Amino acid sequence: MSTANANGAVVSTGSAKIPAVPHPLAEEPDEIASNINYHAAYSPHFSLFKFEPEQAYYATAESVRDRLIQQWNETYLHYHKADPKQTYYLSMEYLQGRALTNAIGNLNTQDAYADALNKLGHDLEELVEQEKDAALGNGGLGRLASCFLDSMATLNLPAWGYGLRYRYGLFKQRITKDDQEEIAEDWLEKFSPWEVVRHDVVFPVRFFGHVEVKPDGSRRWIGGEVLQALAYDVPIPGYKTKNTISLRLWEAKARADDFDLFQFNDGQYEAAAQLHSRAQQICAVLYPGDATENGKLLRLKQQFFLCSASLQDIISRFKERKQGKDSWEWAEFPSRVAVQLNDTHPTLAIPELMRLLMDDEGLGWDEAWDITTRTIAYTNHTVLPEALEKWSQHVMWKLLPRHMEIIEEIDKRFVAMIHAAQNNLEHKIDSLRILDNNPQKPVVRMANLCVVSAHSVNGVAQLHTDILKAELFADYVTIWPTKFQNKTNGITPRRWLRFCNPDLSNIITKWLKTEDWVTNLDLLAGLRKIADNADLQAEWASAKMASKVRLAQYIEQVTGISIDPNTLFDIQVKRIHEYKRQLLNILGAIYRYKKLKEMSPEDRKKTTPRTIMIGGKAFATYTNAKRIVKLVNDVGAVVNTDPEVNSYLKVVFVPNYNVSVAEKLVPGSELSQHISTAGMEASGTSNMKFALNGCLIIGTLDGANVEIREEIGEENFFLFGATADDVPRLRKERERGQFKPDPRFEEAKQLIRSGAFGNYDYGPLLDSLEGNSGYGRGDYFLVGHDFSTYMDAQARVDEAYKDRQLWLKMSILSTAGSGKFSSDRTIAQYAKEIWNIQECRVP
């Protein structure tokens, strides 16, 4: 509740003595409370006389933002003076999570803000829940980008992130009795207090049109439609440093001139605002459906919009820094600018940089190509065919005719180089070249364009990079052996331990006798020598139980299902995809349920009680993924209401998985499932988050699991399943009819077919596990093959959990071995080995 003081300023009830006075750089609770009150009164977004949690959250965010803006300004003033080489990170996704806890944590003001809010009659933890996650990403790709920004700022590196400002995100997931339902995200329904619109940073972005050839032979792209890219900046503070960098998000706009007043007054309302409507479409939704040509055009528009606006901004800033200098050359560009492509989505940065240099700046091909190839680096995130983008040449010519000319020329010169210098690869040209000219379906291979054009190509885990070099890009490696390198992913220890799990963080700090591990995660290794200490184990168990109790409260709040914190909390949360094998998890749960039903009450009491939680979004058009979501919910509906077994097993689907939900799940987890088919997960980063928080992993030798197991000790990792080397052979054996299923696997499938979990037709989902070959059949992801070793590993989990001392030691060793997986280490390697940038610390 609130009232007004003598000056008319809004203050919370019971704190009328706190004046509404600006203190933008406040550090003491009294001054912070005054600054919050000032924003409630003089930066009003709500009706007068309201200071409830929502209003208090926005006023608090704006108070924090005051300090961020000061540091932001100091950072960019320092960069302007020092003129360092800078990195620009292009990503279609960022999964930032909530900004308030992260900002006050990195600024080291969380206690002061908690005290200030208490003075105003509010609780910080309650206020934090008012913030909606920014809906700018989907999965690991976006969360990695956000961890990277945190590390860039913390390491005082001169860097920027570039992305799109999606209004409705991917979707908000709602679970009904029938299905997953997708509804639009509402994070911008009111406004985001963390972004600053830059009305002076606007660039034109063209689509369609045609190429004009001038008498001197130069070419220009003209006509078509032109939209405006408007910049919104989000401050990214480093941890306990003044450096605060930017995530620049582009919004698509049309100009007032593009509104046809004549048509509007003639009653042609839609036609009058056609370009405004098209502009809104670009940043409406992340990954719009692309089954239609319009859908493909929109996705391509999004990718080009990001690339063009960002590169125009980068070039503009480069030229600004050169103003006033007696002489400079474009050849300096790669020594001042590094551009990193996060997967293939920003590939159009390559032809766009070429176009800007040649058509706008007047450079010749050779100079423009030299600059482009020395500037751009590419991170590959997948070996899955559907994620290695291929765009229809027809769609590309229609939308980006000048860029297709440039891509054709890059392709032509690459082919000529093979003929001239790599005779041994001439018979492979068709698969290596950028343009696939198959007359039935001519496409542009974006990954090939990245590999040919970038000066560096990196994978994101050692196994993934090995597969890239030995299989996917093997022939390119023979041409450019030094171009390929590994950069194992990492996570920020600030968000993923220090802030989301303060109880455990405080224990770690107490026993290591330092908080330096927050920025030097290798120090966690010091826990190894005290992992057997009974006092440490008791404190560790207490912190874990407190997190489990909080998680149980959250699960009941969002699902209505009561879960017991004394059971083993077993969690799998990630995008729903057949290769990630949530189906293997739920089939294992079904078999466990069947066995429990068959046991006597006495035998049930000897089992390890378990709560299995599964969460993640299934893409709207991915039918089998949505069937898996439905199956998890149907199994839970039966198991959780079965009085014979629900003390020993519960199955819960956690709805609308996002960063903030992960921050509750990760600290409360004890076992985490990372069970993808070997060779298919590039890295995974949620495995690192769970391991860092003392959660044990059951998993395959896939992605970063391999390195996690090496670091924490193989005895602390529940391993099962085929290896990546085995998979091709096993698929061939399956095609030849040589697969013999485990009887337990058959029992689990049969229980579903029997109707035990309802009358929904799971035939098409189960059929994907049957037969030896054919589309949607033949168990491509080896669920059946790995089921037996998976169940055996789960039996080892059950036994280990019964020995509390052993389990706690394994948990401590998991955290102790997680030092390698800090994104600070990853980013330091990118900075040194790919970008060649140096620390630029604000004094």
N, C-alpha and C positions, 0 to 999 in steps of 0.2 A: 504494500500500500504506500501511498505517497501524499504529500501535501505541498503547499507553496510557502516559501519564506517571505520575509518582508519585501524583498526585491522582486518577488514573483517567480523566483527560480524554483524548479521542482526538486524536492528532496524526498528521501524515503522517510516514512513515519518512524519516529523514534530517533531520527538523526538530524533533526532540524538545526542543530548547532553546527553541522558541517557545512561550511559555505560552498557555494557553487562557483569556484574560482579556478581558472586554468593553471595547471601545473604540468605542462606537456612532458617534462623530463623527470617527473616525480619518482622517487625511490622509497620514501617513507609512507607507511600506511595512511596517515592523516592527509598528506598531500595527494596521494593517489585517490582517496575517497572524495576529496574536493574536486579533483579532475574528472572523476566519473560523474559526479553531480553536475559539473559544468557541462559535460556533453549531454546529459539528460535534459538540461535546461536550454542550451544554446545550439545544440546540433540535433534538434528534435525531429524524430521520425514518426512519433505517435501523439495521440491526443494528450493534452495537458492533464495533470493529476494522476498519471499512471506510472508506477515504477515497480511493476511486477517482474518476475524473472526474465521474460522476453525483453522488456525495455532495458532492464539492468544489464543483460548480456550485450546488447548493441552499444550501450554507453560504455561498458567496460572494454569492449573490442576497440572502440574509437580512442579510448584513453591509451590502450596499449599501442595502437597505431601511431599515436603522436610520437612516441619514442622510436618506433620503427622508421618513421619518415625522417626523423633527425639523423638516424644512423645511415639510412639509405642515401640521403643527400651528401653526408660526409664521405660515404663510400665512393659515389660517382664523381665527386669533386676530386678525391684522391686519385681515382683512375684517370681522370682527365689530365691531371698534372703529371702523373707517372707514365702515362701512355704505354701500358704493358700490352703484350699480345693477349687477346681475349678468346675464350671459347664460347661458341653459340650452339646450344644443344636443342635439336629439332625433334619433337616427339608429338605424335597425334594424341597421346594420352598422358595425363598426370593424375595420380590418385593421391591427393594431398592429405586427406583426412582433416580433422578439425584443426583450426589454426590457433585457437586461444591457448590451449594447454601447451602446445609446442612453442608458441612465441614467448609466453611468460617463463617457460622452462629454459629456453635458450638465452633469454635475457636475465635469467637468475632472479626473477622477481615473483615467483609463485607464492612464497610465504607472505610477502608484502601485499600482494593482491588479495590473498585469502583473508588477511586481517582487515584490509580496507573494506572488503565486501561485507564482512561481519559487522563492521561499524554501520554499514548501510542497511543492515537487516537481511542480508542475503548470504547464501552459501556458495562458494566457488564450484564445488562438485555439481550442485544443482544447476548453476548457470551454464556450465560446460555442456550440459545436455540440451541446451537450447540451440546450439550450433548445428547446422545441417552440413554433412560432408559435401564438399564441392564435387559436383558430378562431372568430372573431367576425364574419367578413365574407366577401365573395366577390370583389368587383372594385373598380373605381375609386371607387364611391360610398363604400365603407368605408375605402379608403386615404385618400381626400380628408378624411374626418372625422378620421382619425388625424393627418394632417398639420396640420389645423386646430387640434387640441388642442395639438400641439407649439408652434405659433405663438402661440396664446393664452397659454400659459405663458411663452414666451420674451419676449413683449411685455408681460408683467406685467398681463394683463387679467383681471378677476374673472369667471371663466367655469367652467361645469361641462359635462361630456359625460354623456349618459344613453343606456344601451343595455340589451340583454339578455345574460345569461350562458349562451350556448349550450354545452351539454355536448359535442355531437358535430359542431358546425359545419355547413358545407354538405356536404362529404365530402372524404376523402383519395382522390386519383386514383391508380389503379394501371393500368398499361398491360399488357395481355396480347396474345397473338397474335390473339385474336378481337376485342377491343374495349377501350374504356375501362371499368374496373370502379370502382364507387363503394363505398368502405368508410368507416366512421365515423371521424372524427378522434379522436385519443386524447390531446389536450393536457391534459385533466383526469384522465387515468387514475391518476396519482399525486396531484398537487396543483399549484397555481400559487403560487410563493413571493411573487408581486407583489401579490396581492389581500389585502385586509383585510375580513373579514366584520363588518358592523355589526349586531350582534344587537339593538340598540336602535332601528334604523331599519326598521320593518316597517309595511306599509300593507295594508288589506284591498282586494281587487279582486273585484267582483261580475260574474257572467255570468248570462244568462237572466233569470228572474224576471218581475215585472210592475210596472206603475206604479199606485201608490195615490194617489187624489185625496182630499185632506182637506176637511173642511167649509169651511175658509176659501179653498179653491181652490188651495192649494199642492199640489205633487206630490212624491212620493218613490218611488224605485226600491227594491223590496223582493223578498225570496224568491230563488229561483235557487240558484246555488252561489257560495260566497265562498272565494277562495284568498288566501294571504298573499304579499306581495312583500317579499323580504328583500334588503337592500342589500349588495353587495360593492364596495368601493372600490379602484381601481387608481391609484397616484400617477403624475402626469405632470409631470416636472421641466422647467423652462425651461432654456435654454442659458446657463450662466454667470450665473444669477440665483438668488436664494433662492426665488422664487415656484414653488410646486409645487401644481398643481391636481388635480382628481379626474375620473376616468371612473367614474361610478357605474353598475354593472351589476345588474340585477334578476334574482333567482332566485325561481321560483314554488314555494311550499310549501303543504302542508295542515297543520292543527293536529293535535295528539294527540287532541283531542275528536272529530275527523272520522274517526278509526279506530274501526270498529264491532267491539268486542271480542266481543259476543254472536255476530255472524255468523262471526267468525274461529273461535271455539271450536266453532261448528256446522259447521265444514268449508268455509264459503263464503269462501275466502281472497281471491279476486279482488274479490268484492263488498264485503268488509270494508274493503279499502284502495282503494276506487274513486276517491275524491277525491284521495288521494295519487298514484295513477296518473295522473289527469288533470293534476295539478300538474306532474308530471315531463315530460309531453308538451309543455308550453308552451315550456320552454327546452331541449328536447332537440336540435332541428335548426333550422338557418337555412333559410328558404324551403321548408317541407315541401310535398310534392306537393299540388296543389289541384284535381285532376281530379274528386274526389268532393266531396259536400257536407261530409263530415267534414273533409276537407282544407281546404276553404274556411273552415269554422268555426275550425279550428286557426290558420290564418294570421290571421284577424280577431282571434281571442283574443290572439295574440302582439302584434299592433299595439295593441290596446286596453290590454293589460297594461302595455306600455311607457308609454303615454300617461297612464294613470290613476295608476300608482305615481309617475311623475315629477312630475306636477302636484300630487298630494297632498303630495309632499315639498317642492316649491317653495312651495306655499301655507303649509305648516307652518313653513318657514324664514322666510317673510315675516312671519307672525304672531309668531314668536319674537322677531324683531328689533324688533317694535312693542311688545312687552311692556314695561311700565314707563313708556311714554310717556303723557302726560296725555290726548292725543287724537290719533287718526289716522283716516283714511278709506280705504275700499277704492279710491277714485279714485286714490290714490297708487300702486297696484300697478304700472301700466305705467311709472312713473318709477323703479321699483326692480327690475323684472323684464323681461327680453327673452327670448322663446322662439323659437328658430329650428327650423323643420321641414325636415329634410334629405330632400327628395323627398316623395312623397305617403304613404309608409308611416305617418308619425305624424299623419295628418290628423285622427284621432279626438281629438287634443288640443283641437280647436276645440269640439265639442259637450261634451266632458268638462269643460273649463274653465267653460263656460256652466252645466253641471249643478252643479258644485261651488259656484259662486258663487250660483246661485239656490236650489238645494235644500238645501245644507249651510250656506251663509252668509246666506241670507235676502234676497239682493239681487233687485230687480226686473229684468225683461228688458232694459230700455233701459240701465240701469247696467252689467249683466253684459256686454251686447253691446259697449258702449263700451270696457270694460276689455279684453275678449277681442281686439277688433280692433286696439287700440293695443299689445297685448302680442305678438301672434303674427305672424311673418314666414315666408315660404315660399320655398324654393329649388327651382326646377324643374330636373330633370336630363335630360329626354328629350322628344323629340317622337314617339317610337315608341308606337303605340297600345297595345301590350300592357303598357307600363310606366306608362301613364296609367290608374291603377287605377279600376275600376268594380266596386262590390260589389252583389250581389243584394239588393234591398230585402227579400225574404223572409228571407234569412239575417240581415240586419241587425235586422229586427224580432224575430226569434227570439232573437238573442244580446244585443242592446242596445236594448230597447224604449224606454227613456227618451231615448236619444240620437237615435233615429229621430224621436221627437216634436220634439226640438229642431231637427234637420235640416229637418224639414217646415216648421217655423216660419221658419227662416232662408230657405228656398226661397220660401215664401209672401211674405215681406216683400221679398225681392229682386225677385220678379215684380211686386209692387205698385209698387215703386220704378221699374221700367222703364216700366210703364203711365203713371205719374204724370210722370216726368221725361225719359224717353228714347223718345218716340213713334217715332223713326226705327228703333228696334231691336225694335219689337213683333213683327214678322214673324220675328224670330230667337230669340224667347224659348225655344222648345223646345230649341234647341241650347245656349243660354247658362245655362239654369237648372240647379240642382244635381240635381234628381230627373228622371231619364228615365223617364217613366211608360208606356213602350211596353208594351202588355198582354202581348205575348209574352215580354218579358224586362225587367221594370222594374228599374232599377239606380240606385245613388247614384254620381254622378261626383265622385270625390274631388278631382281637380285643380280642378274648378269650385268646389267647396266652399272650397278653399284660396284661390283667386283672389278670391272674393266676401268672404271673412272676414279675410284677412291685410292688414296695412297696407303690406306691401312684398312684391313678387314679383320674384325675380331669376333670370336665366339665368346660365350659367357659362362662356360665351365670347361674344365680340362677335357672331359669326355666329349662334350659337344664340339669343342674346337678340333679334337682328334678326328671326329666323324666328318666335320667339314673338310678337313685337309685330306683325309683318306678316301672320302666318297663324294660328297656333294660338289666340292670345288677342287677335286684332285688334279684335274688337268690345268686349271689356272695356277695351281701351286708350282707346276713345272715351268710355267712362264715367269711367275713372280714369286720365287720361294720366300722372300723376306717380307712380303706384303701381309702375311697371315700371322695372327698372334692371339693368345688367349688373355682374357680379362675376366677372371671368375667374379661373378656378381657378389654384392654385399648388401647389407642393410644398415640403416643408421641406428646405432645403439642408444641415441637419445630417445627417439619415439618408441623404439621397440624393446627397451628395458628400463632405462632411467625414468621415463615419464609414465609408461603404461603399467609398470610393476614397481612402484616405489618401495613396497615392503621388502622385496627381494633385493632391490638396488641398495637399500640401506644396510642390509646384512652383508652384501658383497663388500661395500665400502668399509664397514666395521672390521671385517676379517682380513681384508687386504691392507687396511690402515691407510687407504688413499682413495680419493675419488677420481684420480687421473685415468682410471680404466675407461671413463666415459668418452675420452678422446684418444685413448691408447688401449684398444680392446685386447691386445696381446697380454696385458697384465692379468687378465682373467686366469691365465695359466697358473698363477700363484695359488689358486684354489686346489690344484691337484694334490699338493702335498698335505692338505688338511681335510681331504674329502672323507676320511674315516673318523674325523673328530665328532664325538657324540653331541657336544654342545652345538656345533655348527649344524649338524643334521637335525637337531631338535628345532632350531630357529628356522631352518630351511623348510621343514615340514609344516611349521606354524604359518609361515608366509604363503606356502602353497595352499593350505587349507583355507586361509582367509580369501585368497583369490577364487577358490572353488565355490565358496559360499556366495561371493558376489556374483559369480557367473550363474549359479543356480537361481539366484533371485532374478537376474536378467532373463534367463530362459523361461521362468514362470511368467514373467511380465509380458513377454512377446509371444509366447505359444500357449500359455495356460497349463503347461506340463510341469509337474513337480518332480525334480530330480534330486537324488541323495548325494551330497558332497562326499560321503564316505565310500562311494563306488569309484571305480577306475574311470576317469574322464578321458574318453577316446574320441579324438576330433579329426575330421577331414574337411577342410574348407578351402575351396579354390573353384575356378570356373568349372562348370559341369561339362565334361568332354569324355568321349569314350576312351581316349588314350590315357586320361588321368584315372580311369577305372574306379569311379564311384560305384559302378555295378559290381565289381569284385568285392568291395567293402560290404554292400548291402546283401549280397549273396552269402557272404560269411556270417553276417548277422542273422540271416534267415536260418542257416544251418545251426547256429548257436541256439536260436529259439527252439528249433525242432528237437535238439538234444535235451534242452532243459525240460521241455514238455514230456519227454520220455523218461526222465529221471524220477526217482522217488524223492519225497520232500527232504529226506536225510542227505541224499547225494547232492541235491541242489545247494544245501548249506555249505558244502565243501568247495563249491565253485568260487571264482573271483567275480563278484558283482561288477557290472560294467554299464556305463551310460555312453552310448555311441551317438555322437553329434556329427551331422553332415550339413554343409551349407555351401552355397554358391549359386550363381545365376546361369541358367541355360539360355543360350541365344534364342531369340524369339522364333526363328525358323528352323531350329535344330531339333527335329522331332524326337529322335532317340534320346537326346539329352533331357528333354522335357518329360519323356516317359520314365527316365531314371528318377527325376525329382518326384514324380507321382508315386513311383514304387516305394521310395523311402518313406513318404508320408503315409501310404497305405499300410506298410509294414508297421510303422510306429503306432498307427491307430489301433492295430490288433494287439501288438506286444504290450503297449503301455497300459492297456485296460484288462490284461489277462492277470487275474489275481494270483494264479499259480506261479507266474514267472516274473512279474514286474518289480519284485524286490531284487531280482538278480540280473535283469536286463531291461534297458529302455533304449528306444531309438527315437531321436529327435532331429527334425529338419530345422535348421536355424535360418529364418527368413531374411531376405534382403542383406546378404553379406556385403560388408564394406569395411573401410579402414577402422571406423569407430567400433564396429562389432568385433573386428579382429583384436582390437586393443582390450576387449573383455575376455575373448576366447583364449588368446595366447597365454596370458599369465595363469589361467585356470586349467590349462591342459596338462595331462600326465603322459599320454601316448598320442602321437600324431601320425597320420597315415600319408605317406608319400610313395604311392604304389603304381606309378605310371609304367607302361610297357617300356622295358629298357631300350634306350636309344631314341626315345621320342620326346622327352622333356629336355629342353635346352639346358636349363639350370634349375629353375625353381628358386624362390626366395622365401616362401613361407616356411620351408623346411629350416632355414637359418633362424627365422624368428622364434619358432618353437624350440629348437635346440638351445638357443641363447637363453631362453627362460627355463631351462632345466627340464624340458619335456623330452621324453625318449621317442625315437623314431622307429616305426616299422616301415621298411621300404625296400625298393629294388635298387640295383646298381645303375641308377639313371641320374643324369644331370649332376647337380652339386651334391646329391646324396653320396656319391663316390668320395668326394673330398671331405664331407662332413664326417663320414665313417673313419677316414684316415686320421682326422684331427682329434675326434673324441675317443677313438679306440673301438676296434671292431666288436669287442665284447660288450660295448654299451649301445649297440645298434642291432635291431632285430631284422636281419637280412633274409630275403627270400627271392625266388623267381629267376627266370632266365636272364642271362647277360645279353648285352647288345650284340655281341658276336654270335650268340645262339639264335637270335630271332629269325634271320633269313632262312636258316636251315629248318627251324621248327615250322615256319610257314609252308615250306616246300613239303615237309613230311605230312602236314595237315592236308595239303592238296592231293597227296598220294593216298590219303585215307589211312595213315599210320597212327593217328592220334587215338589214345585210349583214355577216356575221361576217368577221373577219380570218382568213385561211387558217391562221395559226399557232395560233389558238384552236381551230380544227377539228382540227388535227393533234394537239394536246395531249389533247383529249377522246377522239379516236379511239384514241390509244395506251392509254388506260385501258380503253376498250371491248374492245380487242384481247386483254385478259388479260395484258398485259405485267407487271402488278403483282399477279398472283394471280387467283384465280377468284371472289373476293367480288363480289356483284352491286351495282355502283355505279350501276345504271340509274336508280333513284329520285333519287339526288343529281344525276346528269347531266341528268335530265329537267327539273330545276328551271331549267336553263339553256336549255331547248328550247321550241319553240312560241312563240306570240305573246301568249297570255293564258290564264287559267284558274288554278285553285287549285294552288299549288306548281309553276307553270310560268311561262314568259314572262320569265325572268331579271329579276325585280323589282329586284335589287340591281346590275344593269348590269355584271356581270362581263365579259360578252362585249363590250359597248361599250367598256369601259375597257382591255381586254386589249392592244390595239395600242399605245396610248400608254404603258401600263405596261411593256411589253417594250422600247419605245424608251428610256424612262427608265432601265431596268436596263442597257441598252447604254451610256448616258452614265455610269452608276455604274462599270461595268467600265473605261471609258477613264480616268475621273478617278482611279481607284485605282492605275492604273499610274504616275501622276505623284505620287511620294511626297511631294514638297515641296508640291505643290498640295493634296493630300489633308490633310496635316498643318495647313496654313494654314486650310483650311475647317473642320477639327475644332476648332482654337483659336477661330475666329470663332463657331462654334456655341456654345461655352461662354461666350464674351464677350457674346453676345447674349441670354443666358438670364436676365439680372437681373430682368426683369419677372415671371418665373414663380415667384417665391418666394411661399409661402403667407403669409409675414409681410406682404407687400404686400396680398394678398387680405383677410386678417383685419383689417388696419388699416382697410381700406375698409369692411368689414362693421361694425366697431366705431364708425366715425365716421358712416356714411351710413345704416345700418339700425338698429343697436342703441343708439346714443347712450350708449356706455359709455367710461370713461376708464381710463388706466393706474392700477393700485393696487399700487405696488411695495412689497415687504416691506423695511423699512429694515435 
